[in-house]
Amino acid sequence: MPLLRPLSRRLLASRGPVAALLLALSVAAPALGAPPAAEPVPAEQQPAKARRPHGKPRAARTSAGAESDARAARRDAARAKTPARAGKTRAAKRDEAFRAQRGGTGAEADERKPLAKGAPNRGRLTGAVRLRSSRHLKVRRGARAWGLPVLVKALRRAAFQVAKKHGDSALLVGDLSARTGGALDGHNSHQTGRDADVGFYVVNSKGKTLRTERFVAFDDKGDAIGLPGARFDDKRNWALVEALLQDRQAGVKYLFVTDALRARLLAYAAKKRVPAELRARAAAAMMSPRDADLHNDHFHIRIACPASMRGACVEESVPRPGCASPAAPTAAAAPR
């Protein structure tokens, strides 16, 4: 129709009937080609259906919105957990580094079944657990601190019991065994994870606890050798003996110590009116074995063979040629 407009102007100029007809057609053409534009209606006057967005129905869009909200909530929760996870990872790395500095890895125990094979002075060890320092127990620097789980747990419990009863106490522990047992430098035994050397509790001249980094030797009167003013702590050392002997899970068999210190501890127990049965057990367990190191600076603790290891575990040490077994009890001190 736009092509008719120039032609209509020329025909109109001629003022003929045909011109009048073409003029009418050119005016009516826009009305025939498209509907007249409607005036916009305010949004508040539109019906609800007209305001609904194009696309999915209302119910479907509501479900999609709920899913979107759920996804957003999950993202927010994941972001909130991320710092905690990172913190745990950093803590795990610090613990691993600490264990590495202490001479170990993340594993605290051999994964094999615990077993003491052979005699204390001629044997091997599997399934060992490493004893580590705690609030009431300190492993001496450089100590070979692997043992049967039953021994390691007994030492921890005994140290805790002494501290619980008397406070301000830390048991100093030396060698147990190598991780796989066998001969250990400086020892005749300690080969099967059943032996442990623990230092004596020490007090100063005022009777206050004195913590040391090494074993302290004592003379027959209880005075420290090489550490002026220090004394043998009768109270805590007897508490240690008592805790070990009363631990039903431990199965402590021997507490090697000099005769003088043994007599001192038994005298203290009698003074404190400890039951006679417990004093008799202590007298039987505490002994100074022949042909062995002088135990005047530590207790040498040995547990009995666990019942589950009978047959593989040998209770007493194998006698060396020309001498009696260093662990053989005398008739008067036979364990009951």
C-alpha positions as a printed NumPy array, in Angstrom:
array([[  0.   ,   0.   ,   0.   ],
       [  2.769,   2.521,   0.468],
       [  3.41 ,   2.272,  -3.316],
       [ -0.056,   3.69 ,  -3.945],
       [  0.633,   6.91 ,  -2.078],
       [  2.869,   8.645,  -4.72 ],
       [  0.477,   7.545,  -7.432],
       [ -2.512,   8.822,  -5.466],
       [ -0.942,  12.22 ,  -5.135],
       [ -0.557,  12.498,  -8.933],
       [ -4.095,  11.314,  -9.559],
       [ -5.471,  13.685,  -6.945],
       [ -3.842,  16.499,  -8.769],
       [ -5.87 ,  15.509, -11.865],
       [ -9.053,  15.818,  -9.731],
       [-10.78 ,  12.829, -11.457],
       [-13.067,  10.082, -10.054],
       [-10.295,   7.515, -10.196],
       [ -8.126,   9.787,  -8.132],
       [-10.752,  10.033,  -5.478],
       [-11.033,   6.229,  -5.347],
       [ -7.266,   5.734,  -4.994],
       [ -7.154,   8.346,  -2.268],
       [ -9.749,   6.485,  -0.285],
       [ -7.856,   3.197,  -0.676],
       [ -4.568,   4.719,   0.501],
       [ -6.198,   6.1  ,   3.636],
       [ -7.903,   2.795,   4.496],
       [ -4.794,   0.617,   3.887],
       [ -3.17 ,   0.955,   7.382],
       [ -6.429,  -0.024,   9.043],
       [ -6.647,  -3.198,   6.916],
       [ -2.996,  -4.276,   7.469],
       [ -2.714,  -4.2  ,  11.299],
       [ -5.002,  -3.739,  14.266],
       [ -4.943,  -0.378,  15.972],
       [ -2.481,  -0.08 ,  18.842],
       [ -4.073,  -0.515,  22.234],
       [ -3.376,   1.813,  25.079],
       [ -1.174,   0.279,  27.852],
       [ -3.006,  -0.961,  30.931],
       [ -1.458,  -0.255,  34.374],
       [  0.117,  -3.333,  36.027],
       [ -2.145,  -3.103,  39.079],
       [ -5.203,  -3.293,  36.801],
       [ -3.988,  -6.371,  34.906],
       [ -5.632,  -9.714,  35.823],
       [ -3.54 , -12.242,  37.718],
       [ -3.195, -14.49 ,  34.702],
       [ -1.837, -11.646,  32.61 ],
       [  0.856, -10.855,  35.225],
       [  2.068, -14.49 ,  35.302],
       [  5.459, -14.846,  33.563],
       [  5.663, -16.743,  30.323],
       [  6.915, -20.347,  30.502],
       [  6.124, -22.95 ,  33.189],
       [  2.865, -22.993,  35.134],
       [  2.729, -21.526,  38.627],
       [  3.138, -24.919,  40.43 ],
       [  6.123, -25.915,  38.32 ],
       [  7.829, -22.582,  38.888],
       [  7.244, -22.89 ,  42.663],
       [  8.901, -26.346,  42.671],
       [ 11.816, -25.036,  40.628],
       [ 12.202, -22.147,  43.064],
       [ 12.272, -24.553,  46.02 ],
       [ 14.941, -26.64 ,  44.3  ],
       [ 16.968, -23.515,  43.617],
       [ 16.687, -22.479,  47.269],
       [ 17.762, -25.98 ,  48.387],
       [ 20.801, -25.869,  46.102],
       [ 21.738, -22.459,  47.474],
       [ 21.376, -23.745,  51.035],
       [ 23.647, -26.7  ,  50.268],
       [ 26.259, -24.399,  48.761],
       [ 26.155, -22.164,  51.818],
       [ 26.514, -25.181,  54.129],
       [ 29.471, -26.473,  52.128],
       [ 31.162, -23.086,  52.29 ],
       [ 30.575, -22.95 ,  56.041],
       [ 32.21 , -26.365,  56.52 ],
       [ 35.249, -25.593,  54.407],
       [ 37.173, -23.619,  57.102],
       [ 36.554, -26.369,  59.678],
       [ 37.816, -29.02 ,  57.284],
       [ 40.868, -26.942,  56.523],
       [ 41.453, -26.496,  60.248],
       [ 41.244, -30.253,  60.825],
       [ 43.68 , -30.867,  57.994],
       [ 46.16 , -28.39 ,  59.455],
       [ 45.797, -29.982,  62.909],
       [ 46.433, -33.437,  61.447],
       [ 49.569, -32.164,  59.707],
       [ 50.837, -30.618,  62.955],
       [ 50.249, -33.893,  64.818],
       [ 52.077, -35.822,  62.108],
       [ 55.014, -33.41 ,  62.259],
       [ 55.132, -33.732,  66.049],
       [ 55.186, -37.52 ,  65.828],
       [ 57.927, -37.351,  63.221],
       [ 60.027, -35.166,  65.522],
       [ 59.549, -37.697,  68.297],
       [ 61.011, -40.407,  66.095],
       [ 57.819, -42.095,  64.932],
       [ 55.154, -42.008,  62.255],
       [ 51.414, -41.75 ,  62.461],
       [ 51.222, -45.436,  63.445],
       [ 51.336, -45.961,  67.2  ],
       [ 51.426, -49.725,  66.982],
       [ 52.556, -52.6  ,  64.82 ],
       [ 49.553, -53.895,  62.902],
       [ 50.489, -57.515,  63.581],
       [ 49.089, -59.488,  66.482],
       [ 50.915, -58.726,  69.758],
       [ 53.205, -61.591,  70.707],
       [ 56.21 , -62.02 ,  73.006],
       [ 58.236, -64.882,  71.533],
       [ 60.904, -66.557,  73.622],
       [ 62.553, -65.577,  76.896],
       [ 63.14 , -62.036,  78.231],
       [ 66.848, -62.341,  77.39 ],
       [ 66.463, -64.357,  74.2  ],
       [ 63.377, -63.508,  72.236],
       [ 61.515, -61.361,  69.768],
       [ 58.464, -59.108,  69.721],
       [ 55.608, -58.469,  67.316],
       [ 52.578, -56.188,  67.568],
       [ 54.434, -53.714,  69.774],
       [ 52.946, -50.431,  70.996],
       [ 55.059, -47.334,  71.534],
       [ 54.814, -45.622,  74.911],
       [ 54.575, -41.837,  74.598],
       [ 54.838, -39.047,  77.115],
       [ 51.72 , -37.675,  78.763],
       [ 50.872, -35.296,  81.578],
       [ 51.852, -37.77 ,  84.308],
       [ 54.427, -39.822,  82.414],
       [ 57.607, -38.746,  80.667],
       [ 59.55 , -40.986,  78.311],
       [ 63.242, -40.304,  78.695],
       [ 64.879, -38.841,  75.618],
       [ 66.356, -41.523,  73.38 ],
       [ 64.531, -44.37 ,  75.114],
       [ 63.533, -47.465,  73.146],
       [ 59.91 , -47.409,  74.3  ],
       [ 58.164, -50.282,  72.485],
       [ 56.352, -52.985,  74.416],
       [ 53.373, -55.288,  74.599],
       [ 50.108, -53.31 ,  74.796],
       [ 49.415, -54.727,  78.265],
       [ 52.709, -53.337,  79.597],
       [ 52.32 , -49.912,  77.993],
       [ 48.794, -49.534,  79.352],
       [ 49.867, -50.667,  82.814],
       [ 52.574, -47.986,  82.978],
       [ 50.118, -45.299,  81.94 ],
       [ 47.561, -46.39 ,  84.515],
       [ 50.121, -46.614,  87.307],
       [ 51.516, -43.135,  86.589],
       [ 47.986, -41.742,  86.587],
       [ 47.129, -43.438,  89.889],
       [ 50.194, -41.995,  91.621],
       [ 49.381, -38.497,  90.364],
       [ 45.737, -38.881,  91.316],
       [ 46.645, -39.905,  94.85 ],
       [ 49.539, -37.535,  95.558],
       [ 49.504, -34.926,  92.787],
       [ 52.387, -33.167,  91.025],
       [ 53.9  , -36.403,  89.773],
       [ 55.484, -37.505,  86.518],
       [ 56.881, -41.002,  86.137],
       [ 60.181, -41.033,  84.228],
       [ 60.346, -44.074,  81.933],
       [ 63.46 , -45.39 ,  80.232],
       [ 63.866, -48.397,  77.941],
       [ 61.215, -50.995,  77.246],
       [ 62.167, -52.905,  74.078],
       [ 63.024, -52.32 ,  70.45 ],
       [ 60.084, -52.332,  68.08 ],
       [ 60.69 , -55.925,  67.013],
       [ 62.417, -57.033,  70.201],
       [ 65.75 , -58.8  ,  70.243],
       [ 68.997, -57.744,  71.868],
       [ 69.014, -54.21 ,  73.262],
       [ 72.234, -52.302,  73.949],
       [ 72.935, -51.907,  77.654],
       [ 70.524, -54.616,  78.773],
       [ 70.609, -58.341,  79.452],
       [ 66.875, -58.694,  78.838],
       [ 64.221, -56.291,  77.403],
       [ 63.859, -58.48 ,  74.317],
       [ 60.166, -59.43 ,  74.295],
       [ 58.252, -56.281,  75.248],
       [ 57.641, -57.422,  78.829],
       [ 60.317, -55.331,  80.575],
       [ 60.445, -51.634,  81.439],
       [ 62.863, -49.421,  83.385],
       [ 61.216, -46.613,  85.35 ],
       [ 63.002, -44.011,  87.427],
       [ 62.301, -43.399,  91.094],
       [ 60.234, -40.463,  92.275],
       [ 62.497, -37.848,  93.866],
       [ 61.919, -35.056,  96.4  ],
       [ 64.148, -32.143,  97.395],
       [ 65.351, -31.275, 100.904],
       [ 61.965, -29.69 , 101.66 ],
       [ 59.99 , -32.726, 100.575],
       [ 58.769, -31.15 ,  97.33 ],
       [ 58.625, -33.146,  94.121],
       [ 61.793, -32.868,  92.076],
       [ 61.464, -33.716,  88.399],
       [ 64.611, -34.902,  86.658],
       [ 65.615, -35.752,  83.1  ],
       [ 67.658, -38.789,  84.126],
       [ 67.542, -41.669,  86.564],
       [ 68.832, -40.755,  90.027],
       [ 70.687, -43.352,  92.102],
       [ 70.202, -43.62 ,  95.881],
       [ 72.286, -45.052,  98.678],
       [ 71.023, -47.358, 101.421],
       [ 69.777, -44.364, 103.464],
       [ 67.681, -42.959, 100.634],
       [ 70.002, -40.041,  99.849],
       [ 70.587, -39.229,  96.194],
       [ 74.037, -39.985,  94.815],
       [ 75.413, -37.017,  92.888],
       [ 72.397, -34.803,  93.553],
       [ 72.857, -33.016,  96.889],
       [ 69.714, -32.503,  98.938],
       [ 67.58 , -34.915,  96.887],
       [ 65.872, -37.809,  98.628],
       [ 64.082, -41.041,  97.73 ],
       [ 60.339, -40.288,  97.7  ],
       [ 58.953, -43.078,  99.901],
       [ 55.368, -41.935,  99.486],
       [ 55.168, -41.884,  95.688],
       [ 57.472, -44.824,  95.084],
       [ 55.333, -47.009,  97.33 ],
       [ 52.215, -45.7  ,  95.557],
       [ 53.753, -46.838,  92.269],
       [ 54.464, -50.328,  93.615],
       [ 50.957, -50.524,  95.016],
       [ 49.327, -49.371,  91.756],
       [ 51.265, -51.904,  89.699],
       [ 50.526, -54.836,  91.983],
       [ 46.825, -54.008,  92.283],
       [ 46.368, -53.671,  88.524],
       [ 44.623, -56.933,  87.642],
       [ 45.191, -56.458,  83.92 ],
       [ 48.93 , -55.836,  84.223],
       [ 50.124, -59.139,  85.638],
       [ 53.268, -57.611,  87.141],
       [ 55.596, -60.401,  88.248],
       [ 58.872, -58.75 ,  89.24 ],
       [ 60.022, -55.346,  90.453],
       [ 63.805, -55.518,  90.497],
       [ 65.337, -53.086,  93.009],
       [ 68.187, -53.086,  95.536],
       [ 67.641, -54.837,  98.864],
       [ 68.07 , -51.569, 100.794],
       [ 65.385, -49.717,  98.844],
       [ 63.11 , -52.764,  99.001],
       [ 63.405, -52.774, 102.801],
       [ 62.734, -49.049, 102.887],
       [ 59.523, -49.37 , 100.89 ],
       [ 58.249, -52.293, 102.957],
       [ 58.944, -50.359, 106.158],
       [ 56.989, -47.393, 104.798],
       [ 54.057, -49.671, 103.898],
       [ 54.035, -51.163, 107.401],
       [ 54.101, -47.683, 108.914],
       [ 51.06 , -46.718, 106.811],
       [ 49.29 , -49.917, 107.882],
       [ 49.003, -51.308, 104.402],
       [ 47.201, -54.685, 104.498],
       [ 49.566, -57.575, 105.191],
       [ 48.497, -59.424, 102.046],
       [ 49.58 , -56.535,  99.815],
       [ 52.861, -56.128, 101.7  ],
       [ 53.56 , -59.845, 101.214],
       [ 52.941, -59.545,  97.481],
       [ 55.261, -56.552,  97.333],
       [ 57.965, -58.425,  99.235],
       [ 57.695, -61.291,  96.771],
       [ 57.78 , -59.098,  93.676],
       [ 60.575, -56.74 ,  94.774],
       [ 63.958, -58.397,  94.583],
       [ 67.575, -57.85 ,  93.632],
       [ 68.478, -60.575,  91.116],
       [ 71.879, -62.149,  91.149],
       [ 74.302, -61.48 ,  88.305],
       [ 72.404, -58.407,  87.157],
       [ 72.834, -54.657,  87.088],
       [ 72.49 , -52.828,  90.384],
       [ 68.956, -51.393,  90.443],
       [ 69.617, -48.423,  92.711],
       [ 68.44 , -45.759,  90.236],
       [ 65.308, -47.378,  88.794],
       [ 62.724, -50.116,  89.079],
       [ 62.966, -52.852,  86.485],
       [ 59.38 , -53.965,  85.912],
       [ 58.551, -57.279,  84.259],
       [ 55.081, -58.543,  83.527],
       [ 54.173, -62.225,  83.302],
       [ 53.489, -63.884,  79.966],
       [ 49.9  , -63.072,  78.96 ],
       [ 47.654, -66.123,  78.944],
       [ 47.06 , -65.751,  75.19 ],
       [ 50.808, -66.134,  74.53 ],
       [ 51.518, -69.249,  76.543],
       [ 53.546, -71.673,  74.476],
       [ 55.388, -68.961,  72.53 ],
       [ 56.3  , -66.797,  75.533],
       [ 58.911, -68.132,  77.972],
       [ 58.369, -66.875,  81.526],
       [ 61.91 , -66.838,  82.927],
       [ 65.209, -65.758,  81.413],
       [ 67.448, -68.367,  79.889],
       [ 70.433, -69.043,  82.223],
       [ 73.775, -68.007,  80.833],
       [ 76.596, -70.542,  80.947],
       [ 78.105, -70.863,  84.409],
       [ 75.534, -68.787,  86.288],
       [ 71.975, -68.875,  87.527],
       [ 69.17 , -67.104,  85.766],
       [ 69.247, -63.396,  86.555],
       [ 65.494, -63.46 ,  86.972],
       [ 65.219, -66.663,  89.   ],
       [ 63.477, -65.926,  92.324],
       [ 64.82 , -67.226,  95.585],
       [ 62.751, -69.687,  97.608],
       [ 61.902, -67.003, 100.16 ],
       [ 60.714, -64.574,  97.512],
       [ 58.851, -66.911,  95.185],
       [ 55.904, -65.079,  93.619],
       [ 52.549, -66.164,  94.91 ]])
